[in-house]
């Protein structure tokens, strides 16, 4: 799982994603190189895809949206997110 890394602080992760905006539905596709590919049912306009990504991950991981921060890739398909309040062992839920 090269798309997820644990930070030095316990309960803090770095997640690399590759998004496909304007898809028919929001879903996780699976590993895509060194990222996790996620389809989003939102356009890449006015930050709507970024909002959809954070909302989707918060629901999938059962954590608050405030625990997910975008580090880079605000206007790109490749994004890096910081997720707090979650152990790396809990990330397996993303693939189910």
trRosetta pair geometry for C-beta under 8 A, 3 or more apart (Angstrom, degrees):
i j d omega theta_ij theta_ji phi_ij phi_ji
1 4 5.0 -16 145 37 115 101
1 31 7.5 -131 -121 -91 59 122
1 91 7.5 128 174 104 156 131
2 16 7.9 -30 124 45 71 132
2 31 7.9 82 41 -147 84 120
2 34 4.6 -72 117 -133 120 77
3 15 6.6 28 148 -159 84 63
3 16 4.7 -121 -150 61 71 91
3 17 7.2 80 -173 -77 121 47
3 31 6.2 -163 -12 -124 132 82
3 32 7.9 66 -79 45 140 65
3 34 6.0 153 -78 164 69 46
3 35 5.0 100 -117 -143 114 21
3 36 4.4 139 145 -35 157 81
4 13 6.0 -15 -166 -173 94 122
4 14 7.2 153 -156 80 45 56
4 15 5.5 -6 -105 -105 78 71
4 16 7.6 -139 -64 21 39 75
4 36 7.5 34 -46 -36 91 124
4 88 6.3 143 139 -140 121 94
4 91 5.3 122 -143 152 166 168
5 13 6.8 148 78 -161 43 69
5 14 4.5 -11 61 56 96 104
6 12 7.3 101 -166 80 63 58
6 13 5.8 -44 -106 -105 51 73
6 14 7.8 -150 -71 17 7 79
6 88 4.7 -69 -69 -49 112 129
7 12 4.1 -44 49 104 124 106
7 13 6.5 -148 -5 -89 88 18
7 14 6.1 104 -57 -28 92 95
7 82 7.5 28 -42 -142 142 98
8 12 7.9 -10 57 66 45 121
9 12 4.4 38 81 17 100 135
10 87 7.6 -12 -177 -103 82 85
11 84 6.2 47 133 -168 89 65
11 85 5.7 17 174 -99 111 18
11 86 6.4 114 -161 40 67 27
11 87 6.2 -43 -98 -70 58 63
12 82 6.8 -7 -172 -174 95 95
12 83 7.2 163 -155 85 47 50
12 84 5.0 -11 -105 -108 81 73
13 82 7.3 157 83 -158 48 49
13 83 4.6 -13 61 61 98 99
13 84 7.9 -173 23 -77 67 31
13 86 6.0 -52 2 84 124 102
13 88 6.0 142 -98 -85 119 74
13 91 6.7 147 -137 -68 168 132
14 71 7.5 -17 -136 1 96 151
14 80 6.4 -7 -173 -174 97 100
14 81 7.3 155 -157 80 48 47
14 82 6.0 -24 -101 -101 66 64
14 83 7.8 -178 -81 19 18 79
15 36 6.8 -37 -176 20 98 127
15 57 7.8 152 91 -141 163 147
15 80 7.3 156 81 -157 47 51
15 81 4.6 -18 62 62 99 98
15 82 7.8 178 20 -84 79 16
15 83 5.8 39 -9 -10 119 120
15 91 7.7 -178 -95 -134 113 132
16 34 6.0 -2 94 130 153 81
16 35 4.4 -102 128 -108 97 76
16 36 6.9 132 88 8 60 76
16 78 7.1 -9 -172 -168 93 90
16 79 7.5 163 -154 86 49 47
16 80 5.5 -20 -101 -103 70 76
16 81 8.0 -178 -78 21 24 72
17 35 5.5 110 -146 -175 12 104
17 36 5.1 -40 -109 65 72 84
17 37 7.4 136 -166 -97 70 19
17 38 5.5 -15 -166 10 121 116
17 53 7.0 154 98 -157 158 130
17 78 7.4 165 88 -150 47 46
17 79 5.1 -13 62 61 93 93
17 80 7.9 171 21 -86 70 29
17 81 6.7 20 2 -1 114 113
18 32 4.9 -91 42 85 137 138
18 33 7.4 72 -30 43 145 105
18 35 4.1 103 -24 107 95 143
18 36 7.2 179 22 77 73 32
18 37 4.9 -28 71 -100 101 69
18 38 7.4 150 74 22 48 67
18 77 5.7 29 -161 143 71 96
18 78 5.5 -19 -101 -95 74 68
18 79 7.9 168 -87 20 28 72
19 37 7.8 155 -91 -156 24 53
19 38 5.4 -28 -107 73 72 89
19 39 7.6 129 -162 -109 63 20
19 40 5.5 6 -168 -7 113 120
19 49 6.2 130 137 169 149 120
19 53 6.1 -68 -94 -87 142 128
19 77 5.4 -146 57 -158 70 67
19 79 6.5 22 -11 4 112 118
20 23 5.4 70 108 -56 100 118
20 29 7.7 50 12 -25 128 139
20 37 6.9 28 -15 -174 107 95
20 38 7.3 -169 22 94 76 42
20 39 4.7 -29 66 -110 108 69
20 40 6.8 167 76 20 51 73
20 77 7.3 33 -79 -147 45 116
21 40 5.1 -26 -110 70 55 109
21 42 6.0 -70 -146 84 93 64
21 43 5.9 79 163 -149 123 25
21 44 4.3 -178 19 -45 171 90
21 49 4.4 -57 -100 -102 121 136
21 77 7.8 -124 -8 -109 93 86
22 40 7.7 28 -4 87 30 77
22 41 7.7 46 -140 -141 18 36
22 42 7.5 -80 -63 86 45 25
22 43 5.5 42 -72 -101 94 62
22 44 7.3 -67 -23 -9 97 82
23 26 7.1 128 72 -82 115 41
23 27 7.6 -110 118 29 145 85
23 39 3.6 10 -5 179 175 109
23 40 6.0 115 23 58 106 32
23 41 5.7 -81 74 -76 74 59
24 39 7.8 0 41 153 61 137
24 41 6.8 -29 127 -101 19 102
25 39 6.9 59 82 108 54 120
25 41 5.3 -19 -135 -57 25 126
26 38 7.5 12 -166 171 76 95
26 39 6.4 -167 -132 101 34 72
26 40 5.3 19 -111 -130 91 46
26 41 4.6 -91 -40 7 82 93
26 42 7.5 28 -78 -11 114 91
26 52 6.3 -142 -100 169 138 114
26 56 5.2 -133 163 -101 136 139
27 38 7.3 -167 97 -155 33 65
27 39 5.3 7 52 53 74 105
28 36 6.7 -28 -150 166 105 108
28 37 7.5 117 -167 87 58 58
28 38 5.4 -34 -106 -106 60 81
28 39 7.9 -160 -82 22 13 74
28 60 7.5 96 -34 -132 124 159
28 94 5.8 158 -113 175 165 79
28 95 7.0 -121 124 -103 143 37
29 32 6.9 43 86 -50 119 116
29 37 4.0 -40 59 100 120 109
29 38 6.7 -158 7 -88 85 25
29 39 6.0 90 -45 -22 105 95
30 36 7.4 -101 162 -151 19 71
30 37 6.2 1 59 47 45 101
30 95 6.9 62 -119 -130 76 90
31 35 7.6 141 -158 84 56 38
31 36 6.3 -50 -100 -106 47 59
31 37 7.2 53 138 5 10 90
32 35 5.2 -31 73 76 91 86
32 36 6.8 101 20 -155 90 12
32 37 3.6 82 -26 -44 136 109
35 78 6.2 -119 -81 -131 157 89
36 94 6.6 -16 -159 149 155 140
38 53 6.7 107 101 -125 143 93
38 56 7.2 148 -179 103 135 146
40 49 5.2 108 102 -145 154 84
40 52 4.8 114 -162 107 118 133
40 53 6.1 -53 -90 -67 138 78
40 56 7.2 -135 -112 -14 89 151
41 52 6.9 -157 62 -161 59 149
42 48 4.5 -152 174 137 114 97
42 49 4.7 170 97 -92 107 54
42 51 7.2 -147 -174 67 165 86
42 52 3.7 -174 -7 -23 148 152
43 48 5.6 40 63 71 69 135
43 49 6.6 -102 105 -50 26 95
44 48 7.4 -151 -114 60 14 87
44 49 4.6 -13 -98 -10 60 141
44 75 8.0 98 175 -153 111 58
45 48 5.7 11 67 17 65 117
45 49 7.8 94 18 -15 44 94
47 50 4.7 -52 -163 43 73 118
47 51 5.8 78 137 -26 86 98
47 74 7.7 -31 -108 -174 92 93
48 51 5.6 -53 -146 37 33 112
48 52 6.2 34 155 -19 65 106
49 52 5.6 -53 -146 38 32 113
49 53 6.3 38 153 -24 64 105
50 53 5.7 -52 -149 32 30 114
50 54 6.6 26 156 -14 64 105
50 70 6.3 -32 -155 -55 116 157
50 74 6.6 1 -87 -149 147 64
50 79 7.7 156 -113 -110 86 154
51 54 6.0 -57 -149 38 30 107
51 55 6.1 29 154 -17 66 111
52 55 5.7 -56 -143 41 29 112
52 56 6.0 30 158 -21 66 110
53 56 5.9 -56 -143 37 25 110
53 57 6.3 18 161 -12 62 110
53 79 7.1 59 156 60 168 161
53 81 7.9 -154 139 -67 120 141
54 57 6.1 -58 -143 41 27 106
54 58 6.2 28 158 -21 64 109
54 65 5.4 70 150 -150 108 96
54 68 5.0 170 -141 97 88 132
54 70 7.4 -83 -70 -43 113 101
54 81 7.9 171 -95 -127 79 137
55 58 5.9 -58 -148 35 26 110
55 59 6.5 21 157 -14 63 108
55 65 6.4 -11 -92 -100 53 121
56 59 6.0 -61 -152 38 28 107
56 60 6.1 24 155 -17 66 113
57 60 5.6 -56 -138 41 32 111
57 61 5.7 10 168 0 69 115
57 68 5.7 117 93 -105 127 158
57 81 7.4 75 79 129 177 170
57 83 7.5 -113 153 -98 132 128
58 61 6.4 -64 -134 51 22 95
58 62 7.9 90 166 -88 52 5
58 63 5.6 -105 -143 77 69 67
58 64 6.3 -30 -149 154 121 14
58 65 4.5 -51 -67 -78 160 62
58 67 7.2 130 -114 51 95 97
58 68 6.0 -118 -67 -2 91 133
59 62 7.3 19 -174 -74 28 46
60 93 6.6 159 159 124 83 106
60 94 6.3 68 144 -106 132 66
61 83 7.2 -60 158 -161 175 141
61 86 6.1 -28 -180 -102 128 149
61 90 7.2 83 -153 136 91 111
61 91 7.7 -16 -113 -112 112 57
61 93 6.4 136 -109 79 56 129
61 94 7.3 -4 -74 -68 90 89
62 93 8.0 -39 6 129 101 167
63 67 4.5 -71 152 57 121 147
63 68 7.2 123 97 -38 117 95
63 83 7.2 103 73 -168 159 103
63 85 5.4 145 -140 93 128 123
63 86 6.0 -75 -58 -56 150 115
64 67 4.9 106 66 -9 79 100
64 85 7.6 44 31 49 91 161
65 68 6.0 -65 -163 37 46 105
67 83 6.1 44 139 -160 92 65
67 84 4.8 -128 -157 63 85 78
67 85 4.7 -65 -136 29 140 123
67 86 7.3 107 153 -17 136 104
68 81 5.8 -9 -167 -177 90 125
68 82 7.5 156 -154 80 42 52
68 83 5.4 -6 -103 -104 73 79
69 81 6.7 149 77 -161 41 71
69 82 4.6 -13 62 58 97 100
69 83 7.9 -173 25 -74 66 37
69 84 8.0 31 3 -7 104 101
70 73 7.0 -115 -172 64 108 81
70 74 6.1 109 132 -87 139 76
70 79 6.1 -52 -142 -171 103 117
70 80 7.5 108 -164 78 60 51
70 81 5.6 -43 -102 -103 52 77
70 82 8.0 -161 -77 18 6 76
71 80 4.5 -51 62 101 110 99
71 81 6.5 175 3 -108 88 19
71 82 5.4 90 -50 -25 111 98
72 79 6.8 177 91 -150 56 52
72 80 4.6 26 45 37 92 108
73 76 4.4 -92 -150 61 76 103
73 77 7.5 -74 -169 73 116 23
73 78 5.1 -123 -117 101 136 57
73 79 3.4 -154 91 -102 137 56
73 80 5.9 125 2 7 118 67
74 79 7.6 95 -63 -117 27 104
76 79 6.8 164 79 -66 84 69
83 86 5.4 -23 136 39 112 128
86 90 5.2 -119 -168 72 89 133
86 91 6.9 95 149 -65 122 80
87 90 5.0 100 61 -2 77 102
87 91 7.9 -125 102 -19 50 82
88 91 5.6 -36 -162 4 46 120
89 92 6.9 -23 175 -7 47 109
90 93 6.3 -16 170 -1 66 112
91 94 5.6 -17 176 2 69 117
92 95 6.0 -56 -168 34 54 106
92 96 7.0 51 141 -24 75 106
93 96 5.7 -59 -153 30 43 114
